[in-house]
Amino acid sequence: MGGSFTLPQKLQNQVCNDVVLTGRTFSGTEAKEMGIVLRSVPSRSMVLEESLTLAEQIVSSTSPNAMRETVKLLRAPYLGIMDAQLQLEAEAQARCFASEDFKIALASVKNKTLPVFD
């Protein structure tokens, strides 16, 4: 949840449409090029080490209280807007889950076939 709020903010319109409407997967390198992630590492084995290095850089230079307050301030402009968007997502998902299309899609996953929608 939240992709319809965060992705349009991070990606150019065409890239966002491509990612969301096709549901395609992409590499960490491509995610970095698109602006979805800040960093990309060459292998999964390096993810934890790189994450811990970044965390250490963050916590070693700022007090915990100042960090909490800064994060709140950085998120504040989006909170009301994001809450409304999450509500819209939840309503859309409920309608989709109740649809005949959902049953067709679920059956196609179970049967490992492509869905055929009316």
Contacts in CASP RR format, 6 or more apart in sequence:
PFRMAT RR
TARGET T0000
AUTHOR 0000-0000-0000
METHOD contacts of the structure
MODEL  1
MGGSFTLPQKLQNQVCNDVVLTGRTFSGTEAKEMGIVLRSVPSRSMVLEE
SLTLAEQIVSSTSPNAMRETVKLLRAPYLGIMDAQLQLEAEAQARCFASE
DFKIALASVKNKTLPVFD
1 86 0 8 1.000
1 89 0 8 1.000
1 90 0 8 1.000
1 93 0 8 1.000
2 82 0 8 1.000
2 85 0 8 1.000
2 86 0 8 1.000
2 89 0 8 1.000
3 20 0 8 1.000
3 89 0 8 1.000
4 20 0 8 1.000
4 85 0 8 1.000
4 88 0 8 1.000
4 89 0 8 1.000
5 78 0 8 1.000
5 81 0 8 1.000
5 82 0 8 1.000
5 85 0 8 1.000
5 86 0 8 1.000
5 89 0 8 1.000
7 16 0 8 1.000
7 19 0 8 1.000
7 20 0 8 1.000
7 36 0 8 1.000
8 16 0 8 1.000
10 16 0 8 1.000
10 34 0 8 1.000
10 35 0 8 1.000
10 36 0 8 1.000
11 19 0 8 1.000
11 34 0 8 1.000
11 35 0 8 1.000
11 36 0 8 1.000
15 34 0 8 1.000
18 24 0 8 1.000
19 26 0 8 1.000
19 34 0 8 1.000
26 34 0 8 1.000
27 40 0 8 1.000
28 37 0 8 1.000
28 40 0 8 1.000
29 40 0 8 1.000
31 37 0 8 1.000
31 40 0 8 1.000
32 38 0 8 1.000
32 39 0 8 1.000
32 40 0 8 1.000
39 50 0 8 1.000
39 54 0 8 1.000
41 47 0 8 1.000
41 50 0 8 1.000
58 67 0 8 1.000
59 67 0 8 1.000
62 70 0 8 1.000
96 102 0 8 1.000
100 118 0 8 1.000
101 115 0 8 1.000
101 117 0 8 1.000
104 115 0 8 1.000
104 116 0 8 1.000
104 117 0 8 1.000
105 115 0 8 1.000
107 115 0 8 1.000
108 114 0 8 1.000
108 115 0 8 1.000
108 116 0 8 1.000
END
